[in-house]
Amino acid sequence: MNVQVPKNISAITPYPPGKPIEELEREYGISGSIKLASNENPFGPSPAAVEAIRATLAGLHRYPDGSGYYLTQALADHLSIAPGRIVLGNGSNEIIEFLVKAFVCEGDEVITSHPSFLMYQKFVQVRGGVNHVVELRDMIHDLESITRLVSERTRLIFLDNPNNPTATFLPYGRLESFLNGLADHVIVVLDEAYIDFVDESVRYDTMALIDDVAGRCGVVLLRTFSKAYGLAGLRIGYGLMEEQIAVCLHKVRQPFNVNLIAQEAARAALKDSDFYAKTLRLTAEGKEYLSREVEKLGCISYPSQTNFFLIDVKGDATALYEAMLKKGVIIRSMKAYGFDTFIRVNIGTSEENGRFVRALGEALQECGYV
Ligand SMILES: Cc1ncc(COP(=O)(O)O)c(C=O)c1O
C-alpha cells in the first residue's frame, strides 16, 4: 500500500481508544467498578425515554425523519424559538463538525482555549484550518487575549461555557462586552453541554445573546441530551442559531444524521421534568457532599458550575488515577491537560460518591500525598 496521507491528517493525535469497563476489570482482576470519568448522568436514562425507545423499535426498518420534525418542534416549543433556528446533531459533537465544515476552509483560523473540550481543534485540523489556542486565565476563558488574536481569517471562536475541565462559567458582563467588541465576520460558538447544572444565582439567558448581538458577530449555542437528560449512549444534541447559519449547517449534514430512536427518546426526555429535576437535585447534593469530603482528606476542590469538578490531590495525578483504578474507581487524570496534580471527577449516585471518597482516602495514603 502506498496511500498518501495528507499532512494535516497525519498530524492528528487519535482519540485515546479507551477500554470497556469489563476489559479494565479483567486486566486489574477487579469487579463492580464505577466510572466517574466521562461526566455522564449516573442516574440512568429517563424512564420516559426508555418507554419511547421500546415503542419505536417496530419501526426500525424505516429511515428516520431526516428533518427531525417532531423533535425540532418540541424543542422550539420548549425553548420558545423558531424551528428554523434549530439544527439537530448526532451528539452536539456533530454540530461542532458541521460548523467547521461549513465555515472553515484551508488556512482559515479558529480560536479555542486550553484546556477545553478537545474536539474543536481536531475538526479544524481535518479541514486544514489553523488553530489558535489561548491558555485559560484563572481557570476561565481569557476573552481579552482571544479578542487580540482575531484577524480577517478568523471564522469561529469556540467557548465551552461552562468550561470542561475547569467547570467555570463566564459572567454575563464579560461575555456580553466580548461579543459586542467582535468583528461581524466571526461566529462565536458557546458550547453549553453543561448549562443545565449552572447555579441559578449566576445563570443568565444565553439564548437572548443570539438576538442581542445579531447584526454584529454570529452566536451559536450548542446543547446536548448526553448530560442532564441521561442519553449519552444515543448521541443526540442540537444547536441554536440565526436561521442564516442554520441553513448552511443543513447543507453539510447527511440527510438522516439523527437516528429514529434518538429523536423519539429525546422528545420523551424533554417532557420528563421529574427525571430532569431529580438529576439536578441529586447532582447538586452530590457535589456539596464530595467537595466537603475531599477537603477533609486534605485535597483542594474547585467550585463547579457543572456535574463534575476538579480536585487538586497535591501529588502526581496519574499515579493517583492508577491507584484508584486498582480499587475499581475510574476517574480522569488532568496531567495531559497540563494540570499535573489535578483529577477530574463527575458526580455519581450517593453510593458511588461514598465509594469514591473511601477509595480516594486510601489512594492518597498509598501514594504518600497525605
Ligand atoms: C464541553 C463539551 N461539549 C460537548 C460534549 C459532547 O457532547 P455530545 O455527547 O452531545 O456530543 C462534551 C462531552 O463530554 C463536552 O464536555
The ligand as an SDF file (V2000), in Angstrom:
LIG
                    3D

 16 16  0  0  0  0  0  0  0  0999 V2000
  -17.7830   20.7210   26.5700 C   0  0  0  0  0  0  0  0  0  0  0  0
  -18.3820   19.5420   25.8830 C   0  0  0  0  0  0  0  0  0  0  0  0
  -19.0110   19.7100   24.7290 N   0  0  0  0  0  0  0  0  0  0  0  0
  -19.5800   18.6890   24.0740 C   0  0  0  0  0  0  0  0  0  0  0  0
  -19.5160   17.4080   24.5900 C   0  0  0  0  0  0  0  0  0  0  0  0
  -20.0860   16.2820   23.7960 C   0  0  0  0  0  0  0  0  0  0  0  0
  -21.4340   16.2430   23.8610 O   0  0  0  0  0  0  0  0  0  0  0  0
  -22.2760   15.2120   22.9790 P   0  0  0  0  0  0  0  0  0  0  0  0
  -22.3540   13.9520   23.7630 O   0  0  0  0  0  0  0  0  0  0  0  0
  -23.5810   15.8960   22.8220 O   0  0  0  0  0  0  0  0  0  0  0  0
  -21.5780   15.0250   21.6670 O   0  0  0  0  0  0  0  0  0  0  0  0
  -18.8650   17.1700   25.7810 C   0  0  0  0  0  0  0  0  0  0  0  0
  -18.7750   15.7970   26.3140 C   0  0  0  0  0  0  0  0  0  0  0  0
  -18.1980   15.4580   27.2810 O   0  0  0  0  0  0  0  0  0  0  0  0
  -18.2690   18.2590   26.4490 C   0  0  0  0  0  0  0  0  0  0  0  0
  -17.6140   18.0870   27.6020 O   0  0  0  0  0  0  0  0  0  0  0  0
  1  2  1  0
  2  3  1  0
  2 15  2  0
  3  4  2  0
  4  5  1  0
  5  6  1  0
  5 12  2  0
  6  7  1  0
  7  8  1  0
  8  9  2  0
  8 10  1  0
  8 11  1  0
 12 13  1  0
 12 15  1  0
 13 14  2  0
 15 16  1  0
M  END
$$$$
